[in-house]
């Protein structure tokens, strides 16, 4: 009965533009209650209403819609993310709204948007992700990693980078935005054993895989200069199972250009011993 009521409310709001703001305000209030939030999150019409309204209305109601949508989606992401993607085309502004919220002044709202976007990137195919990720998006993720004090947001931002499609253009954006030292620093300093730090190291090692592909020797050289190879070897013993697998992947990629990298490293430490 409750779900039918929410469906009817959403349908009425779509047909009567003048009532949209009232409906968004109502959904915002109702979403404060866990049980009702569950019902709202499972009704695609309500989600689509909240997602599409901001494209045509920058009012307070639209901002409330952003907040309600992020609250519901993050709270019930496992149940409804797949439903959203199945019910709308890739051009739907749902992902675009999340990307837009990366620069929102509300720290909590931005953090939730980053967390949800990370889940979406992890669960979607490359073609869909590429529709919504551009250079500005990558640069904003790096800014969040540099400035955020929210550990969960940092972990999620790094997780997003980890799961971005491994194509040359995205990797170049990462390098240009200064991703390499940030990623390596998270790996090398992530020795604490709390769950957030462990996950951050895992995501950082996964993100590093973008920069160790054997087809790009210059990228590998830049990574090797940071001393990250030693850290990766250490993680083969001390890391979690996923971290060990990811560390092994990067080391394998390094090994495919081992002679060139050896000459490069020797050139850095012993300039007169190159050409071995």
SVG drawing of the C-alpha trace seen along z (x, -y; Angstrom):
<svg xmlns="http://www.w3.org/2000/svg" viewBox="-2 -29 83 42">
<polyline fill="none" stroke="black" stroke-width="0.4" points="0.0,0.0 2.8,-2.4 4.7,-1.8 1.6,-2.5 1.0,-5.7 4.6,-6.9 4.1,-5.9 1.0,-7.9 2.6,-10.9 5.5,-10.7 3.2,-10.3 1.1,-13.3 4.2,-15.5 5.4,-14.5 2.1,-15.5 1.6,-18.7 4.8,-20.8 3.4,-23.3 3.4,-20.6 6.9,-19.3 8.5,-21.6 5.9,-20.5 6.5,-16.9 10.3,-17.2 9.9,-19.0 7.5,-16.2 9.9,-13.4 12.7,-15.2 10.8,-15.2 9.6,-11.6 13.1,-10.4 14.3,-11.3 12.5,-8.2 14.3,-4.9 11.2,-2.9 9.8,-5.5 13.2,-6.1 13.2,-2.5 9.9,-2.8 10.9,-5.9 14.2,-4.5 12.5,-1.5 10.1,-3.5 11.8,-4.4 9.4,-7.3 10.5,-9.1 14.1,-8.7 13.7,-9.9 11.7,-12.9 14.5,-13.9 17.2,-13.3 15.6,-15.2 14.2,-18.2 17.6,-19.9 18.2,-20.1 15.4,-22.7 15.2,-24.2 18.0,-25.6 15.8,-26.7 15.9,-25.6 13.6,-22.8 16.1,-21.5 18.9,-21.6 16.7,-19.8 16.1,-17.2 19.8,-16.7 20.1,-16.1 17.2,-13.8 18.4,-11.8 21.9,-11.3 20.7,-10.4 18.4,-7.8 20.7,-6.4 23.6,-6.0 21.5,-4.6 19.9,-2.0 22.5,-1.8 22.7,2.0 19.0,2.4 18.3,-0.4 21.5,-1.3 20.8,1.5 17.2,0.5 18.1,-3.1 20.5,-2.0 18.0,0.5 15.2,-2.0 16.9,-5.0 19.2,-5.6 22.9,-6.3 22.2,-9.9 20.0,-10.3 21.4,-13.1 21.7,-10.8 25.5,-10.3 25.9,-13.9 24.2,-15.1 26.7,-13.2 29.6,-14.6 28.2,-18.1 27.9,-17.5 31.7,-16.9 32.1,-20.6 29.2,-21.3 29.8,-23.5 28.1,-21.0 30.9,-18.7 28.5,-15.9 26.6,-16.1 29.8,-16.0 31.1,-13.1 28.0,-11.0 28.0,-11.9 31.6,-10.7 30.8,-7.4 27.9,-6.7 29.7,-7.5 32.5,-5.1 29.9,-2.3 28.5,-3.2 31.9,-3.2 32.8,0.1 29.5,1.8 29.1,0.3 30.7,1.3 33.5,-0.9 31.3,-2.4 28.8,-3.8 31.5,-5.2 33.2,-6.9 30.1,-8.8 30.3,-10.7 34.0,-10.9 36.1,-13.8 39.2,-15.6 37.5,-18.0 35.9,-15.0 39.4,-13.4 40.9,-16.7 38.1,-17.2 38.7,-13.7 42.4,-14.5 41.5,-17.8 39.3,-15.9 42.1,-13.5 44.4,-16.4 42.0,-18.5 39.4,-16.2 39.6,-15.3 36.8,-12.7 38.5,-9.3 35.5,-7.6 35.4,-10.2 39.1,-9.8 38.8,-6.0 35.8,-6.4 37.6,-9.0 40.6,-6.6 38.2,-3.7 36.7,-5.7 40.2,-6.2 40.9,-2.5 37.9,-1.4 38.1,-4.0 38.6,-2.4 42.3,-1.8 42.6,-3.8 45.5,-6.1 43.5,-9.3 42.3,-8.8 45.7,-7.8 47.2,-10.9 44.6,-13.0 45.6,-11.4 49.3,-12.1 48.6,-15.7 46.5,-16.2 49.3,-14.9 47.9,-11.5 51.1,-9.6 52.6,-11.1 49.2,-11.1 48.7,-7.4 52.2,-6.4 52.0,-8.4 48.8,-6.6 50.5,-3.2 53.8,-4.0 52.2,-5.6 49.2,-3.3 50.7,-1.2 47.9,-1.6 45.7,1.4 42.3,-0.3 39.8,0.7 39.7,-2.7 43.5,-2.7 43.5,0.9 40.9,0.1 42.7,-3.0 45.9,-1.1 44.0,1.5 42.3,-1.1 45.6,-3.0 47.4,0.1 44.5,0.7 44.8,-2.9 48.5,-2.5 47.8,0.2 46.8,-2.6 50.4,-3.9 52.4,-0.6 51.1,0.7 54.1,2.2 53.2,0.4 54.1,-2.9 57.7,-2.8 57.8,-6.5 54.9,-6.0 56.7,-3.1 59.8,-5.1 57.9,-7.9 56.4,-5.4 59.7,-3.6 61.3,-6.9 59.1,-7.2 60.5,-3.9 57.1,-2.3 58.4,1.0 59.9,1.8 56.5,1.0 54.7,3.3 57.1,6.1 56.4,5.6 52.7,5.7 53.0,9.2 53.7,10.3 51.7,7.8 48.7,6.8 45.2,8.2 44.4,10.8 43.0,8.2 46.0,5.9 48.5,8.7 46.8,9.5 46.9,5.9 50.5,5.5 51.5,8.6 49.7,7.2 51.8,4.0 55.0,5.9 54.2,8.2 53.7,5.2 57.0,3.7 58.7,7.0 57.8,6.9 60.1,3.9 62.6,5.0 65.8,4.5 64.8,0.9 63.8,0.1 67.0,1.6 69.1,-0.5 67.0,-3.5 67.2,-2.9 71.0,-2.3 71.2,-5.5 69.6,-7.3 71.8,-5.8 75.0,-5.1 75.2,-7.3 78.3,-5.6 77.0,-2.0 74.2,-2.3 74.0,-0.2 74.3,3.2"/>
</svg>
